[in-house]
Amino acid sequence: MSLAKCPFRGGTVHLVSDRDFPRGVRYGIVHEQPCPLLPTLWAAYEVESDTLARCWNQRYGVANRLRALGEDDLADRLA
């Protein structure tokens, strides 16, 4: 599954899972290179990986598109 790049650093992010969590599997998004503005984001229990990826792409994909159009202020407010 393809994820939008980090809207602040432009870095690559990856979907990860924590299967040893006591309440079951949980999914997160981690940066390839650490980003101080957005640490690893973990979804709530029972949120599937496709839901987390879709939410990430909707929010940060739009922010990245706005930044590409020169709307940095609006992109920062959205992100």
N, C-alpha and C positions, 0 to 999 in steps of 0.2 A: 504494500500500500504506500503510495507516494504522499509525503507530508510537505506542507508549505514550509519554506525556510523561516528561521527566526526573524521576526520583523525588526529587531533591534540590532543584531549583529550580522544578519544574513547567513548565519551558519546552518549547517545541516542538522536535522533532528531525527531521532529514531524512536520507534515504538518498542517498549520493553514490557516484560511481565514479571511479577513477583509471585511465584507459585508456592512459596513456603509461608505465605502470610496465613495466620491462624484462621481467618474467616473466609478463606478461599483465594482464588486468583484475583489479582488486581493488575491493572494496566497503567502504564505511565508513558510520558514522552520525555526523553533525555536528549540533551544537546551533545553533539559530537565534540565540540570545544566548549567548555563551561561558559555560561552566560550569567553574569551577576544580576541581570534584571529579571530573568526568568529561570529559576532553578528547575530541577526535574519536577514535572507536574504529574501527580497521581490522581487517577479517577476514583470516585467513590466505589464501594463494593457493589458488585453486580452490574456495573457499567461495562459493556462489552468494548472490545478494542475498536470495532468499526465506528461506534458512537463517539468515542474519544477522538479518533482520527478525523471524523466528519466535523466535530465541533472545532478542533484545532484549525482545520483547513478553512472553515467558514470565517472564523474570526481573524486569523493571521494571514490567510490568503488575501482577504480584502485589504488588510492593512498594507501588505506588500504591494498590491496593485496600486493603491493610492500613493504610496511612496514612489513607485515607478512613474506615476503621472505628475510628480512634483508637489504633491499635497502632503508634505512631511508633517505639518502640524495636525492635520486631520488624522493621518495615520497613527501618530503618537497618541492621540486621544482615544482612538479606537483600540489600539493595542494595549 
